Amino acid sequence: MQLADPNVNIPIILPELIVAVAGVVVMLFDCFFPRRRGITGAMSLIGLAIAAVVLGMMWSTDSGVPAAAWGGMIVHDSLRLSFSFVFLLVSALTVLISTIWVDQEDVPAGEYHALLLFATFGMMLMASGNDLVVIFLGLETLSIATYVMAGLRKSDLRSNESSMKYFILGSLASAFLLYGMALTYGATGSTNLTEIAARVGDPNFPALLLAGAAMMIVGFGFKIAAAPFHVWTPDVYEGAPSPITGFMATGPKAAAFASLVRVFILGFPIAAGAQAAGYLQESWITAVAIMAILTMTVGNVAAIMQDNVKRMLAYSSISHAGYALVGFLGAGMAASAEARDVAVAAVAFYLLTYAVTNLGAFAIITLLGQRNDRRTEFEDFNGIGFKSPLLSFSLSLFMLSLLGLPLTAGFIGKVLVFRPALEAGNTLLTIVVVAAVINTAISAYYYLRLIVVMFFKERTTDWPVPRLTPAFSAVLIITVLAVFYLGIFGNGVIDKFSQPATSTASR
């Protein structure tokens, strides 16, 4: 019996290792020095910064990192690099936002920062995994950490309810995903996505392959909060602490999209002359197109009826998952590998624009919501526009970016994800894009409503202007500048995201 070469390569997983080790160091430090709140946050930021520097060096022309290693389970490509940068940025901003919340709520900062780093490690593993087993391990690492973070405010019943609902429904979705992976393995005889792509044209059991793909769509649909698998989102987002809600609405969603692209775009490609592969692609394209239309419509219509800002943003995140699905569909129907890579880069860019905009909004909501998020109703924002111009104008900018106003990041993000779907020349995808444009117009109501409340409603109670901490000021500066930079000068980021990763040949 000849053993396969495991192709062990440490440099290819170095960014993930740095984040994981930083999480362990933070956890151990908190065991011996539990009262040093600021230090664990600083250690987390240092770990994330080092991982980002290493990741940037791996993108260079002479990185020497192989295209694949660890038996083909880990890959080094533009999808992995672009999404990993999004994860690291989301986690760093979440750490900065959380400095306000950690002081207000008196939560165990070390535990929180360690969980956040472990969740980041799971997200990065989902983007770099080229094997269904690795993707599932990354997903579970992420999920377990977020289950705990959602309920970290132990004295708050809403937070406890949020964590329990997320755990129960998330476990059910994980079961669907795992069973779908098992059926795919039964149909193709492999869990490696490269091998699955080679065998998908002539599977052992075509019916098993279709059933496996359907169940994986259910599992990933839960993680991206796509309708009809979105029912957990409003309650969980409202009950969880605001910084964690902002993190869950951006990081895990982007990680699920990275795995969704890896499995369905790269793992289930069109095989020339293979009827089974063509039928498989036609089936999941149709299913995801219907999901996209439902997701955008349900998210926007339900957001209109909300009186709580966090619930409104929860339904907003559902609609944005639908917009990102439009770009995903465009990648699935791309006529060439180059067009596919551009469409995938557009999805990554859209999730980046959504992340910086959404986290900026949640930073302000965290500051204004005060302890236990008790001031997050629309009426709590009445008349604050000219009492705190910096906060109100920044929040207005984020709302306009989520709407997709020109010159903001949200506008160029939507243009980029809609374009590949239109260029595909498919009637179904054209209908999806039309639905997306109509839903964008619908969303104007609830985004502009918050602006109207802040500037044109009279306040009947006193409202003390909150003090801005250095960490919060840093978040505000980064997110506001990012909204304008990505909206006006985003071409460089798009080109970088679509640039193939240069690497040495696999050994």
N, C-alpha and C positions, 0 to 999 in steps of 0.2 A: 504493500500500500504506500503510495507516494503522497506525502503531506504537501499541501499548498503553501507557498511562500506568503506569510501574513503581511509582508511589505510594511513593516513598522517604520513610521516616519514621524518624529516629534514636531519638526517645524510646521507641518501642515495643520496641526491642531494647537499650535502655540497660543493664539489668542484665546481660545476656549479654556486652555489650561490656566492661563493667567487670571481669567475671571473666576474660575473655580477655586484656585489657590487663594485669591483675594477674599472670596467668601469664607473659606476655612479660617484664614488669618483673622478676619473680622470677628467670626464666631468665637475663636479661642481668646482673642483680646477681650471680648465682652464678658467672658467667663471670669477673668481675673480682675478686670477693671470695669464693672457694670455701670458706673456713673459717668464715664467719659463719653458723653453723647456726641460732641462735636468731632472727636477723634475718629470714631468709627465711620462717620460720614466722609471725613477727609480721606481716610484709608480707602473707602469705596471709590471715591472719585479718582484717586491715584491709580488704583487697579484698572478702572475703566479707561483712563487716559493711556496707560501703558499698552493695554490691549489694542486701543485704536491706533497707536503709533506702529505697533507690530503689524497690524492688519494693513496699514498704509504701505509699509515696506514690502509686504507680500504682493502688493499690486504693481510694484516697480518691475522694470524690464529684466533685471538680473536677480530676482528674488531667489532663484534656485529651488523653489517649492514644486514638487511634482504635481501633475494634473490630478492624480488620484493616489491613494495609499490605504493602508489598513485593509487589504483585501478588497479594494474598490468600494469600501463603505463610506469613506470620506473623500470628497472632491474639492478641487480648488478652481473655481470659475467665477465669472462676474456676478452670477446670481448670489452665490455665497458671500462675496465681498460687499456688494451693495446693500443687501439686507442686513448684514452684520453691522455695518456702520449705522444703519437706522436703529438697530437694537441698542448699540452702545450710547448713541445720542439720547434715546428715550430714557434709558436707565440713569444717565448722568443728570439730565434735567429733573427726573423724578427725585433723585437724591437731594438736589438743591431745593425743589419745591417742598420736600418733606421736612426741611428744617423748621418751618413754621408749625407744621402739624405736630411734630415730635415734641416741641416745647409746650404747645397748647394742651395736648392730650396726655402727656406724661407716659408715653408708651416706651417699651424696651427698645431703644434705638439700635443697639447691637444686633438683636434678633432680626429686626426689620431690615437692616442693611444687608445682613447675611442672606436672608431670604430673597431680597431683591437681586443680589449677585447670582445666587443659584438659579433664579428664574431667568436671568440674562444668559447664563451658561446653557440652559435648556433651549432658549430661543436660538442661540448661535448654532447649537447642535442640529436643530431642525433645518436650518438653512444649509449647512454643510453636509448633511447626511445624504448618502446616495444609496441607502439601504432602508427598507421599510422598518427593520428592527431599530436602527439608529434613530430614525425619525420618531418612532413611538417612544423610545427612551427619552429623547429630548422633550417631547410633548408632555410626558408624565412628570419629568423634572420641573418643567415650567408650571404645570397644573397644580402639583402639590404645594409648591411655594405660594402660588396666588390664592389657593384655597385658604391657607393660613393667614396671608396678609389681609384678605378681605375681612376676616374676623379678628384682626389684631386689637381692635378697640373692644376689649372684653366686657366692659361695663355697659355697652350700648346694645340694646336688644335688636335694633335694626341691623347693626353690623354682624351680630351673631346669626340672624336670619339670612342675611346676604351670603355669609360663608357657607351655611348649611345648604341653601338652595344651589349654590354654585357647585358644591361638592357632590351632591346627589345627582344633579342633571349632568355635570361634567363627567362623572363616573359612567353614567349611561352612554354618553356620547363616545367616551373612550372605548367602551365595550363594542359599540358599532364599528368604530375605526379598526380595532384590533381584529374583529371577526372578518371585516372586509379585507384586511391584509392577509389573514389566513386563507381566505378563499382565493385571493390573487396568487398566493404561493401554490395552492393546490392546482390552479389552472396553468401556471407557467413553470412550476418546479424551482422557483428562485425568489428570494426577497431582494436581490440586488437590482436596482432600477435599470442599469445598463443591460443586464441580461434579460430582464422583463421586456425592455424595449425591443430586443432582438427576437424574442419569442412570441410577442403579442400578436403577430400576424398569423401564427399557427399554434394556438394554445391547445393544451391537452383537453380542456373542457371549456369551450366558449361560454356556456351558460354560467359557470362558476366565475369567469372573468367579469362578466356583466354584473353579476350579483355583488362581487367584491368591490367593483368600482362604485356601484350604487351605495353600498354601506360606507365606503370611505368618504363619499360626498356628504353623507349624513354627519359623520364624525367631524370632518373639516368645516362643514356648514355651521355646526354648533360653535366652534372656536372663532369663526369670523362673524358670528351673530347674523347669519343670513336667514331670511324667512324661508320656511316656517319653523326654523330651529332657533328663533330669537327670543322665545318667551322668557328666558332667564334674565335677559339683559337689563330691563328697566329696574327690577327689584334689586338685583345685585349691584348695579351701578349706583343706585340711590342710597343703599344701605352701607356700602363700603366707604371708608374715608376718602375724601376728595383726591388726594395725591395718588392713592392706589387705584381709584376709578380712572383717573387720567392715564395711568400706566396700563391698566387692563384694556382700555379702549384703543390703545396704540400699539404697544409692544407685542403682546400675544396675538393680536389680530394680524400684524405684519408677519409674525412667525408662521401662523397658519397659512397665510397666502404664499410664503416661500415654499412650504412643503406641498401646498396644493399645486403650485407651478412645477415643482420638481417631479411630483408623481404623475400628474395628468398631461402636462405639456411635454416633458422629457421622457417619462416612463411609458406613456401610451401614445407614441407618435403614429402618424399615418404610415403604414407599410404598403409600398407599391404592390398592387395586385393581390393584397390580402383582404379578403372580404370581412373576416372577423375583426380586424383592426379598424377598417372603415366603419363598420357597424357600431363598434365600441365608441369611436370618436363622435359619430353622429348622435349617438344616444346621450353621451354626457354633455355634449354641446347644447343639445335641446333642453336637457334637464337644468343645466346651469343658467341658460338664457331665461327660462321661466322663473328660476330662483332670483335672478338679478332684478327682473321687473317687479316681482312680489316684494323683494327686500327694499327697493327704493320707494315703492308706493306705500307699503305698510309703515316704514320708518318715518317718512315725511308726513303722512296723514295723521299718525298717532302723535307726532311731536307737536302738531298744531294745538292739540287739546290739553297739553301739559301746563300746569301752573308751577311746577318745581323745575328749576333751572337744570339740576343734575339729571332728572328724568328726561327733560327735553334734549339734553346732550346725549343721553343714552339712546334715544330713538334717532337722533342725528347720526350717531355712530353706526346704527343699523343701515341707514340710507347710504352712508359713505362706503360701507362694505359692498353695497349694490353697485356704486359707481366703479369701485376697484374691480368688481367682477366683469364689468364691461371691457376693461383692458385685458383681463385674463382671457376672456372669450376671443378678443382680437389676436392674442398670442396663439390660442389654440387653432385658429383658422388662418394663420399666417402662411403665405405662399412660399416662403423661403426661410432658411435658417437665420439669415440676416434680419429679415422682417420680424421673425419670432423674437430674436434677441432684443431688438428695439422695443417691441411691445412689452417684454418682460421688464426692461429698464424703465419703461413708462409706468408700470405698476409699482415698482420700487420707488420711483420718484413721487408718485401720487401719495403713497403711504408715508413718505418722508414729509411732504408738505402738510398732510393731515396731522402727522405726529406733532410737529412744531406748533401748528396752529391750535390744536386741541389741548396740548400741554400748557400753552400760554393761557388759554381760557381757564383751565382747571387751577392754574396757579393763583389767578385772581379770585376764583371762587373759593379756594382754600383760605385765602387771606380774609375775604369778606364774610365767609360762612361762620367763622369763629368756632368755638369749641363744640364738638359733636355735630358740626354742619347744621346748626340750628337756624341759620339765616340764609337759606338757599331757595326760598320762594321768590317768584317774580316781584311780589309786592315789597320784598326786602330790598330790592334794587331801585325802588321809586326815588326819583329826584337826586340821585347821587352824582349825576353827570358833571355838574359844575362845582360840587363840593370836593371831589377828588378827580380833577381832569385827567391826570396821568393814568389812573386805573380805568376810568370809564372810556377814555379814547382808545386805550390799548385793547380793552375788551370789545369795543365796537369794531376795531380793526380785525380782531380774530373772528368775530361773527361774519364780517363781510368777506373774509378769506374763505371761511367754510361755505358761504353762499357761492363763491366763485366770481367775485368782482374783479374786473381787469386790473392789472398791475399788482395783484396779490398772488401769493403762492397757490391758493386754491384754484384760481382761474387757469393758470398754465397747466396745473396738474390734471384738471378735468379735460382740457383740450388734448393733452397727450394720451390719456386713456381712451377717449372717444375716437380719436383718429384711426388707430389700427383696426377697430371694429368696423368703421366705415370703409376703410380701404380693402377690407376682406371681400367686399362685393357680395355679401350674403344677405338675403332678404330678412332672415330672422335677426341677424345682428343689427341691421339697419333699424328694425322695429325697436330693438333694445336701446339703441342710441336715441331714438326719438322719445322713448319713454324716459330716458335719463334727462334729456333736456326739459321735458315737461315737469318732471319732478324737481329739477333745479329751480324752476320758476315757483313751484309750490313752496319750496323751502324758504323762499324770501320772507314769507309771512312770519314764521317764528324766529328767524334770525333778526329781522328788523324790529320785531316786537320788543326784544330785550333792549335794543337801542332806544326805541321810543319810550320805554318805561324809565330808563336812566335819565333821559334829557327832557322829557316832556310831561312827566307825571310829578305832581307835587307830593312832597314828603310831609307826613303829619307827626312824625316823631323825630327826636334828636338822633343824629348819626355821627359818632366820632370818627374822624378820618384815621384809618389804621396806619400804624408805623411800618415803614418799609425797611426790612432787614437787608444786609448786603447780599445774602444768598438769593432772596426774592428779587432784588434789583438786577442781579446777574441773569436770572431766568427771564425777566421782562425784557432786558436789553437783547439777549440772544434770540428770543422768539420773535420780537418785533422786527429786528434786523433780518432774521431768516425769512420772515413772511415777505418782506420787500425784495430781498436778494433773490430768493427762489422765484419770485414772480416776475422780476425784471432781467436778472442775469443768470437764469437757471440753465442756460445752454451748456455751460461747462460741467455742471453736475450730471445732466442727462448724457453728455458725451462720455463722461467717466463711468457712469453706470452701465452704458452699453458697450464699453471697451472690453474686449476679451481679456481674461487674466492670462498673463504670460507666465509660463512655467516650463520646467524641464519635463522631459518625457517620464512617464511612470516607470519605476524600476521594478 
